[in-house]
Amino acid sequence: MKKMKKTLFMLCMVISLTLSFTGCSNEELNYNDPDVTLFVKQLKAGTYNMKNEKGLVEIPHFMDKDIPSLLKYAEDLTIIFIPIGL
């Protein structure tokens, strides 16, 4: 009985962690007024959509005010995989 409770607890933890990491993945980045944190989060998760609704590659239009936020990630050495075929 004790082993079953432990297994059930572990299963619940795995499900909650999975939901917490994937629950907000439908956030859409506004290219004209991008959120730096959302942009970096999507890049790391592999959910950043490089193509706009017309199928053209588009990058966020960061402004001068975004520089301090972007610099916070300057030493982040996370490897980001970008599909070759875009």
Secondary structure, 3 states (H helix, E strand, C coil): CHHHHHHHHHHHHHHHHHHHHHCCCCCCCCCCCCCHHHHHHHHHHCCCCCECCCCCECCCCCCHHHHHHHHCCCCCCCCCCCCCCC
